[in-house]
């Protein structure tokens, strides 16, 4: 029904701040109000998917500076995933505070080790910190939260921080910003992806969603596509800035971060992030048919032990039991697991680096089920089927197949979530099957491979029973 943009814009003009046309249009929507005077996005938040080098930080900073001056005593938390990003944003905001017309309104900023603060004479303040350091916990009566680098934002961070805005002093209600670029395959991008899908569904009436991007099939050398994705080009962002990004980011990264494209070739997960998120259950626990899967990265730098089994309700459970650098530690870990728990199978891909552990485990009286390419492919497909479900259809012989809903649950572990995003397919057996393969060199998908092997062991009868006898009861639950 109205917008708070005019008062913010006018305050910015008083401070010597001017906006580009797209920034003014975005500001009108960001600060839109309903008939009761509340921000239209006070419930769902403001979600902005935007390439680098457009002017997002300047727009956000200007809006927040104006709001801080218009609302004495306002508290803002600006949080990024990494300390470096938080520090760079603080430096940018500190530079803004030193402008000639803004400086009289400011107090000396607080400089800390990863937790800095911009302070206003009227009692308002903007605090900066990194989520990777746990920043944001313990605050109360927060009026604005900025989740920068939202493509790496986890549900756990939201659960920790959103309640801090429940007692906002603003009559318009609090504002929550989610800003970032399209997630990389290895990013824990479930939150940002879910926000986008909810917005594009047309059913979310409580969220502002703004996306700047080129066409999905854009040529990175097409300057018209650059202009479409970045309205600040070429008047405010020169061509050399775009060329610098293109040269240093690599083509796929440039398509995401330079052109804002979500559907980059190879980016879509085999198990889509929304479905994977819906399968989460932090309290999940397997009580029967407990099985372990072991996977070692190709360079032997990391080893993951996965655990799978059946829950009391009949659903299947998977989790990362342990992951550490190196390889040899896994021998003692698995031996101990088999001694203390009723493990029905320890499964290893005979074509992987984990095969080197088989003899050592046998020496410790632990029988190992070593499987070949056909079974490894089956394990990957089984994980997908249980996580996503099976639609109704017909099999290869034309027989009807009933639909099967998803029956998999996981603990929402960041390691496994990131691995799910990084895992792609590699065709085997002449294209008749596929196995897990990293979408890009250097990405760690051993968690996905390990839980797939463990799930195969839990569901199949043709496995070797480890000979270690159970001496303990129960099992610990790994929560990430």
N, C-alpha and C positions, 0 to 999 in steps of 0.2 A: 504493500500500500504506500510505502514511502521508503526513503533511504537516508542514512546518516552521512552519506558522502559529502553533501554541500558544506556542512560545518567542518568536516575533516579537510576537505579541499581548501576552504578559505583559511583555516589555520595554517596549512602548509604554505599557502601563498604568503601569509604574514611572515613565515619562517624562511622565505626565499626558495621554496621548493616548487618546481613545476613538473607536470606530468605529460607523458605521451598520451595520444588518444586512447590506445588500448588500455593503458593504466587507469585512466579516468572511467572508462566503461566497466572495467573489472571492479574498480572501487565501488561503483554504484550497486553492483550485484552483491559484492562481499558484505556491504553494510546495509543491505536491504532489510526492511522491517515489515512486520505484519501489522494488522490493525491495532493490536494491543501495545505496540511500541517495542516489542521484543525483536531481536535480530531473527530473521527468517531461518538462519543457519545455526541458531544457538543450540539446537539439539544434535543435528547430524554433523555440523562443522563445515568448514570451507576446504575443499580439496582442489589442489592446483597441480596438474601434471604439465610441466613446462621445461623446454630445453635449457641448457646452460646459455649464458651470455645474452639473456633477454632483458633483464632488469627486474626480476622477481624480488630479490632481496631489497632493492631500493624501494619498490612499491610497498612491500610489507613493512620495512623499517619506517617509511614516511607515515603510513597509516597508524602504526603503533606509537610513534613519537607524538602525533597529533592527538590520539586518544589519551595518552598519558598526560598531556597538558590540559585537555578538556575535562579530564576526570581525576582530580587530585586524589592521591593515595592509591592509584591503580597498581596492581601487581601483574607482571608479565613474565612467563617462563619461556625462554627460547632454547629449545634443546635439539641437538643434532646427534646422529649416531656416533660419530667419532669426535675426539677432542680437537683435532686439527680444524674440522669444519666449524665447530663452535667457536674456536679462537679466531678464525678468519672473520666470522660473522660479527663477533664482538669488536674486532678492529674496525670493520666497516661502519658499525653503529657508533663507535667512539669518534670516528672521523666526522660522521654526521653531526654529533653533539658539539663539535668544535666549530661549526659554521658560525659566522659572525652574529646572525640573528637568533641562533639557537643557544649559543653559549651562555647568555645571561640567565637562562632558565635551568641551568645544569649545576649539579654539585660535582665534586671530584669523584671519578669512577672508582669502584673497588676492584683491585687487581688481586687475583688469587691463583692458586694452582689448579687450573681447569674449571674454576667457578668464578666468573667475572660478573660485574654488575654496573649498569648505567643508572645513575641516580638523578632525580629531578628535585628542584627546590620545593615543589608542592607535595612531596612525599611519594610520588609515583616512582617505580623502579622496573628495570628490565634485567632479568638474571639469565646468564648464559652458562650452559654446561653440556656435557656429553652423556648420552644414555649408557654408553659402554662402561662408564664409571658410576652408574647408579644415580646420576643427577636427576632431581625432580621429586624425590621422595621426601615426605615430611613437611611439605608446604601446605598452607591452608588459605582459603579465601583468594584464590588465584582468579584473575579476570580474563586473561588471554593466555593460551598455550599454543606455541608454535612447534609442531613436529617437523623440523627440517630433515632432509634426507629420509622422507617418509617411505621411500622404496625399500628401506631396511628396517622399518618399524615393526615390532612384534606385538602380539596381543598382550604379552606380559607387561610390556612398557605402558600400554594403554591402561591396563587394569591398575597399574601402580599410580598413574598420573591423572587420569580423568576425574577421579573423585576430588582432587584438589580444587576443581572449579565449581563444585556443588554449592559453595557458599559465596559465590561472586557478589561483589557489592554493586555491580553495574545494574541500573534499572532496565537496561536492554538485554540483560542476560550475558553470560560468558560467551567467548568466541574461541573455537578450537580450529587451528589451521593444520592441514596436512599438505606439505609441499615437497615435490621431488621430481625425479625423472623416471621413466619406465624401468622396472627392476631388471637387473641382470639375472641370468639363470641361477647363479649361486646366492642371490639375495633372498632373505626371508621376506618376500614381498607379498605375503598373504593379505595383510591389512590394506595396503594401498590398492592391490588388485581387486579386493572385495569392494572397496569404496567405489572404484571405477565401475565395476559391473553393476552395483546397485544403482548408481547414477544413470548409466546407459540403459538400464531396464525401464526407466521412466516411472518407476513406482516409488522412488524415494523423494518425498516432498519436504524433507527436513534438511537437505544438504545442498550446498552450492558446489557445483563441479565445473571447473574450467580446465580445458585441455588445449594446448597449442601443439600441433604436430603436422608433419608433412604426410603425404599419402603413404599407405603401407608399402607400395611398390616404388617409392621414390628413388631416383638416381641421386646418390650423394653429391654428384657433380652438377646437378641441376639447380641453378641459383634461384629460379622461380620457386622451387620447393623449399629452399632455404628461407626465402622471404615469407612463404606461407607459414612455416614453423616458427619463424623468429621475426616478429613485427618491428623489432628494433634495428634490423638489418635493412639497408646499409647506413641509415642516417646516424644511428647511435652505436651500433656494433659494426666496425669496419670489416671488409672482406678478409684482411689478414688474420683477424681473430678467428673467423670461421675456418680458414685454411690451417691455422695452427692446431685447432681442435681436430680437424680431419686427419692431419698428419700424425698427431701424437696419440689419438685414441684408438685407431684401428677402425675398419669399416663398420663392423657390427656395433661397436661401442658408440661410434659417431651417429649411426642411425638412431640409436636410443637416446643418447645424451645431447647430441647436437641437433637432431631433427625431431626428437620427442616421439618416435615411432614405437608403439607397443608390440606390434606383430612382426618383430624381426625374425627372419628365417632361423629356425633352430631354437627359438626362445621358449616356445610353448612347451610346457611340461607334459610328459607322458601321462602322469596323474595330475590333472589340473589343480592348481593351488586352492581353489575354492572347495572342491570335493575333498582334498586332503585336509583342509581346515575343518570341514564338517565331520571328518572321521576322528577328530581328536577327542580324547577323554583323559585328562590328567590323573584320574583316579583308576584308570584301567589296570587290570592285573590278570595274568594268565595263571590258572590253577591246575591245568591238566596238559598233558602232551608237550611238556616243556622241551624245547629244542634250541640248540645253538648253531649259528652260522658264523664262519670265520672268513674274512676277506682282507687281503694285504694289497696295498696300492702297488702299481707297476714298478715304482722306484723304491719300494720297500721302506718308504719313509713313515708310513702310518699303518696301523692294523686296527680293524674294528671287529668286535664280537657282537653279533646280533642275537637277540632272544625272541622266540615266538612261542605261542601256545594257545590253548583254548580257555576262554573265560567261563564263568559260572553260567552265563546266559547263552552260551553256545557260540558267541561271536569269536573271531580270531584276534589275537593281540600281537603286536610287534613293538620292539623297542631296541635302542642301542644299549646293550648291556655294559660295554666299556669301549673306549677308544683311547689309544696312546700312540706316541711316536715309537718307531721301531717295530720289531717283530717278536723277539724272543720272550717278551713279557707275557704273551698270550698263552704260552704253554702252562705256566703256573696258574694263570687265571682260569683256564678251562679245566685243568685238573682239579682245582679247588671247587669250581662250580659243580663238577660231576660228583665230587665227594660229598657235598653238602646238600645237593638238590637232586630230585628224581628226574634227571635229564634222560630223555628217550633217544636223542640223536645228536651227534656233532657232525655238521655237514661242511664239506670243503669242495670248492671247484678244483678239480684235478688239473685244469689248464692254467690256474692262476698261481701267483707267488705264494699263496697260502698252502699250496701242496707241500712246500718244504717243511711244514710243521707236522706232517702226518707221522713220520717215523718217530719223532720226539714224543708225540702224544702216545703212540703205541708203546714206547719204552716205559711210559708211566701207566701202562695198563688201561689206557683210554682208547676204545675202538672208535675209528673215524669212518664215516660214510663219505667216500670220495665219489663224486658224480661227474659225468661228462657233459658235453655241449648240449645234448638233447634235454637232459634234466635241468641244466642251468637255465636254458631257455624256458622250460616249463615253470621254473621257480619265479622268473621275472613276470611271465604272464599271469601266474597265480596271484602275485602281489597286486597287480593291476586289477584283475577281476574282483578280488575281495575288497579292494579299496573303492573301486568305481561302481561295481555291480555289472551285471550282464543283461543287456536288453533282450526282449523276446525276439525270436527269429527262427531260422532253420539251420540245421547242421549241414555238413558236407554231403550227407546222404539224403538231404531233403526232409529230415525228421524235424518236427517242431521242437523248439527249445523255449522253455518258460523263462520269463524274466527273473533275475535274481538281484535283490537289493544289495547295497554295500554291506559287508559283514566284517569289516576290519576296523580295529581301533588302535590308536597309538597315543603316546604320552605328550605329544606336542613338543618334542625335544628339538631345540634349534639345530643341532647337528643333523638330525634326520630330515628336518624341514628343508634345510639348505641343500642337502644331498638330493632330495626329491626334485628340486628345481634345476639341479645341474645334470641330472641323469637323462640321457637320450637313448636311442635305439641303435644297435648295430646288427645288420642282417647276417645270419649264419645258415648253414645247411642249404646253400643254394637259394637263399631268399625265402625258404619255407618257414623260418623262425627267426627270432631276434633275441639278443641278450643286452643287458645294460652296458652303456658306454658313455663316458663323459662327453658332454656337448663341446667342451673346449679343453685343450691340453692343460693339465695342472689342476683341474677341478677335482675335488675329492667326492667320489660317489661310493666309497666303500661302505658307508652306513646302509644305503639302499641295497647294495649287493648282499651284505651280511644278513639283513633281516629277510630278504627274499629266500636265501638259502635256509635260514632258520624256519621260515614258514613252510617251505617244502618239506623239511624234516618233520615238522609237527603234523603235517597232513598226510604223509605217506607211510605205508606200512613196511616198505622194502628198505629198511634202514638197520644199521648195526647199533645194538644197544651198548652204550658205554658200560664197561665192566666195573667201574668204581662203585662201591656201595654207598648208599646214603647214610650219613651219620648225623645230619642236622635236620631241622624242620623249617618249613617255610622258605621264603626267599625275600631278599630285599627288593624294593621297588626303586628303580632309577627314575628320577624325575627331571633329568636334564642337567 
